[in-house]
Amino acid sequence: MNAARDADERWMARAVELARGGWGQVAPNPLVGAVVVREDRAVGEGFHARYGEAHAEVGALQAAGSRARGATLYVTLEPCAHFGKTPPCVDAIVASGVSRVVVAVRDPNPQAAGGIERLQAAGVTVDVGVGAEAAAELNAAFLAGFARTRPWVTLKMAVTLDGAIADGTHTTSRVTGPAARRYAHQLRAGHDAVAVGMATVRIDDPQLTVREGPAPRVPPTRVIFSRNGRLSLASTLANSLRQGPVVVTAYEVDPGYEHLLRQAGVEVVVGGDLPEVLDALGARGIRSMLVEGGADLAAALLEARLVDRLVLVQAPVVFGQGALGAFSHVVARRAEDAPRWRVVSREVLGDDIATTYAVQEG
């Protein structure tokens, strides 16, 4: 029994690995991977490669051909049971003769759900929950989008060994190396929006685009968090709308300046506080957002408990006294009261290390 469970876990891990091949190309659909296995050997693999194209299950079954009959299909998300851009995957599965389907996570989309029940009704054995943690993490923003209105927020910060994000000048400081910068651009490609605070815009005049690695199917929206919405009309962001939408958020904004921003093509979102602003961004269709700084915005999001994942990319360097700490603006807490974070993943990026954390509940 343990050997069978181990085999299920191993093949589902392969399906999760395949699913990552659609990173940045399938939104608003989820990332999905599938493997057809016969006698503990993969006879067909597939993943959802691009929005509107064949789903993972169909690709894997086509690769398997007649070898799918009597085999087991491993898939990271419940097969769809509706007509969308493509026909229902359950129809292709039943027609293939697959005898067993192993599903990691149920689909929370009411329009697409019901695939498990349809497979069972057709006489296919279905097991649910194998590799669920990894599969759910892969599509965390997609899954969360059916339970709340605000975007899934990932806070990414490049830090030194002593936790600094800028040296003693508090101006632009290149902390990490080339591999880490490529990783940062890859993260951008998989999010609906990339965000920074207004102070970062004034200091760095960033582009917030994906310039390294495969271009995403839809360029991420660039979001600037501010109090009064005064994005300079001479900034790179205000003059690069062909590279993707730009949204400025504010708690209050001068109507005259708001008119100038809108005339330039910059969108303006006004909210009374951070949760209200995030809800407004969610209503705009932003389901996942990568926040890249700075310290003020990071502290505000953390204090409001609006961060879902924290990514720290740590470089082997020490800035020392006077440096700007990544969490220097977070309210001090006693050790027993400080929220704990659990490690989701770690990745070596040249000399740097990227660690993804999730807040511990309770």
Summary of the structure (lengths in Angstrom):
residues: 362
radius of gyration: 22.5
end to end distance: 33.8
largest distance: 69.5
contacts: 1236
relative contact order: 0.12
helix: 32%
strand: 24%
